[in-house]
Every structure is written in structure tokens, then in C-alpha cells.
Amino acid sequence: SFTECLIKPKQKVRTRLYIVTLLFFSLAAEAQNTFNFDGQVSGVVNYSPQNEAYGFLNARYIPELNYDWKLDTVHSLYFEASANMYASMFAYKGDSLRTDGAIQPYRIYARFTGKRYEARIGLQKIDFGSAMILRPLQWFNEIDPRDPLQLTNGVYAALGRYYFLNNANIWVWGLIGNVNTRGFDVIKPNSSIPEFGGRFQYPVPKGEVAISYHHRYADASEIPQYATQNSIPENRIGLDGKWDVGVGLWFETSYIKKQQNVGELTNQTLITVGTDYTLGIGSGLMVVFEHMLLGFDENHLGFATHVNTSALSFSYPIGFFDNLSIFSTYSWEFETASFFVNYQHDFKKITTYLMAYYTPKTSLGFVYNENDFVNTFTGPGLRLMLVYNH
């Protein structure tokens, strides 16, 4: 056209880019998009006199960018990216110090939602199940019940969920590229072979029940006697349910079967039962009790080697800004107990946690889902945590 003849080629490109940019922002504005930047800063000081590393300092920052694009009244696109940035210092007996630090991805995923469904892809948290402390269905995370921030590494996955009108819901997922053990795993996954599974949850009178399934390939090459077995087919099935009948009641189970013989690790069975109730004392004292039976067997679903663990938790709000919680476990076979008390106070911008604990030297792996965020120290100890969210 005559107008185009008057515009030089570079100007044409810039003009078209300008028009596309204006169109994009006008559509985004019309779609009521939201952009946010926030984050969490935390600092930890720990003293545990019976450990070789008796002193521990940690600073962590988790910045988060998220963008929510409302496509219409029903559909939306959501993007989230966050990082785990930390630096730590350990003080050892003999006046030696060791430092550690890293910058790692924490969450990077996109989510598309509709009226009764959603789809997510990327580095994300996948969590389900009825249990609160001893959790057989922690297939994809390692949340530590002692951690007030409930931090956990994510998994690289695609996840889809559909919600029916009667509140039933179905999940399907696929994973690849994950190298670490999760929850009560004893063998890591083969990161180069896809994992897949699903879950169906259905409402019942005064509660809900669910069945879950997962298939993966396990890599036992780090276990000397099974060094050549790096792609062991493994199937998992989980059942869980929860009811409110005046008190809360729940159960959660997981059975893991490997298709190649790896001794007692071939079959793994976890069963947890639990209950909670809020006593009418003061502001309300919440009590939670759980018991878990964990078994290993070479030949069949059984408990040739087994561990019984009980957990008891108390939580009491002291006014609007203070909370006291107590958490204890007991391992019946090892005859060892752990104890953890946490006093929380909320200031205007900072939350403080003062913690005292005792952790036995045995059976740790059967009680806590250890992760990169909570450094475990045995024996007695004191810990102070400061948290600022912006």
C-alpha cells in the first residue's frame, strides 16, 4: 500500500512488533492478568552438643515469581518459578568449620485450569493421602513433620486432575528426570525411564476413600550386591480413607512390589492408622495420634522385617500470636523415643520458632522423611528459626 511504501523495512518490523506488543498487553489487561513477586527469607541457628557438628547456621531465601492470566471467566493460565538459595555453616568439635551453599530450582511449572479440571507441567509438588505425620503415600515428596515451613523438593512431572460434581476426583500423572528417593523409598528411581500413575478419590458418608497406583523403574546400582540392577520394574498401590465421626479417623496404606529380587527390599508394606480430636481446654487443644507398621519381605506381602512406630502430637494456640506444639514418636522394636517442642510467636513482619528436641541415634529412617531442608542432629538440641515473608 501507499502507507507501506513510505515506511522503511526496519521501521515496518518495529511497527508490526509495536502493534503485536500493544495487542498482547491489551488482551492481557482485558483478561485481568496478575503478576506477583514474593519470597520467604529464613534463618536457623542450631546447637546439638552430642554431635560432632555441634553448631549449625543456615540462611535461606526462596524468591517466587508468579503470573496468573485469566483467559475468561472459567479458564486461566498460571505460571510459577521459584528458587532455593541457601548458605550453611557447620561448627565441628576441634574448632573446625565447614560451609555449604547452592542455588537450585524449587518450583517451575505452568498450570491450565478449567471449570472442573486442571493440568500442570514442570517442577512441582505432588501430595495426597489421609495421614498427617507417618505417611505411607509420600511417594513424591519428603515433608518432615518437624519442619514448621513444610518445605520439600519438587518432582519433574505432568499432572492432570478432574473434579466431578459429587466431589469425586481423578488424578493422572507422569514423571521423568527425578534422581532422589522420596518419602519412605529405600531405592532411588531410574531417572531416564518415565514413571506414571493415577489416583481416584470418592466421597462416602462422613468422609472419603481413595485408591492410588504408581509404576516406576528402580535403580539399585548403589547397593553393592545388586549393582547390576539399575532398571527394576516396580508397582505401587495405595489405599486411604478419612472420616469425621465426632473424632477424626483415618487409615493410609502402601504396598510396593519389585519385579526383580532385591532381598527383603523386594516387597515393602506400610500401614498407618490415626485419629485426632480437639479438646475443649482453653482455646482448644488439638491431639493427633498415629501408628505405623512398616514391613519388608523377600518373597511375598509380609513382615519378615518390621518396625512399629507411634506418633503423638499436641497443638495449642496461646492467643492470636502464639502457638505451642509438641510432637513425640516411639519405636517399639528399637525401644527409642523422640521428642520435639516448638513455640511459635508472630511479630508484625517476622515469625519466630523456638524449638527443643531429642532425636535417638537409631531408627531415624523409619520415623522422619529426611530432606535437604531440615538438617537432622541426634541427641538433645536447641533450634531458633526466624522467618520473613514478603
Steps between C-alpha positions, in 0.01 A plus 500: 500500500596870474553512880731198494710657222574796726627273784851354479543121552644533855223740589244251367635230733503737797150621416365145480679403822355809669149409381539138618631621837209740541259225403655260751484746788148607410388138496685432826341803663160394372565153641570646848847352532692517829877508548652450846846481648536377855734287701599348830817571697590267786791464738583208730738467795539149642695366800535124552783423746513122444572531127842537342352800318359662813419839345300579187411826327279524194357783291248429226314713248221366278399774252184433301365647177146415394278616219126429490332559165118489510408397148127530571262442790585128508846440352834629622872450451730515802881503497723466806878504536691493828851417615659352809801716590683404817829523686595288801786477747580207730718539810687181595664402824864595474415849372467405132234647271335376182286706267246400240267682264316480170241657275250242378160506331217453749183525286472567125167405349204611290137425586190518283164490679145464379162466666563158656852407393861609511826399333851577627842437352845571640682483834215479752379357829269196487343408831200290602383259769315502832779460757650807669834385648600145399404501132530185283379693192785751495598363161607837355623716789689485828316743727643478852234521774745698715542775241262793572548624142417159345764543227566221253674446168272478199487244220512549124156387395183550299181481708135511403199512735127487431232578762154347470182672620470263799852604621665184370823568317748317281874567459743383232872574495827427327855569626850494352842637589473458879807354670431510875312266731174635641308427818569145621679391181796273561611487134524804273316523165660454160482860385518422127190276490154663531283435805121512487194446715169634623256538787123483540338661803132448583273652769329267747272582796690731736827459310681383190705205376760477225711254304836595346738323261852575381747323271869578479841339444728485804878536485677279757849548354621681814433184708816287455330158473254632239738728307388371159127554564438859395156463338277290726126520411304605807126530564338684789143500619362716779168512685394776737188634663393765747180560701367762740281319756541737795869413496710483188586146389721395210714227353769506231678204343759440230624173351811508281596198287823473298505257208861395563639350817685750719481303823272637770459820298297309238174559688428802720175552693399809699181531704402806705188556710426828676256719684470862613279693737488856634450511876297788645789626710561875483530597133479135395768233533536296180626144551617274215602134537634273226653155488693357205609145423781483246598159365749348254483150353693319227233258381152645549287766663620457854706628787814287527670819617269753657495819705211641703499874565247709693471879478318740731455871431351787703427851373367786711442863390605750767309809396513644149879514456638198685474125453655207685538158338650177633585199289633162614564159342579159644658207314380178666766267359792736568343621828602856420301824521533840340369829635445834331347819644443817299393842630386739228454876533381731222643851499373763255730387216702211640397160636728335754523134593685384811550123494640244740541135405643161574566262208625142555796367303309196373190457282508854358419376150186330627362814662597810302501565128839672490550768236741778404315763703509359854845394618463211742708498818486221755479534875366814672504837328365852476399680181392856427336588168404845370275530195408809297251487213474787254 
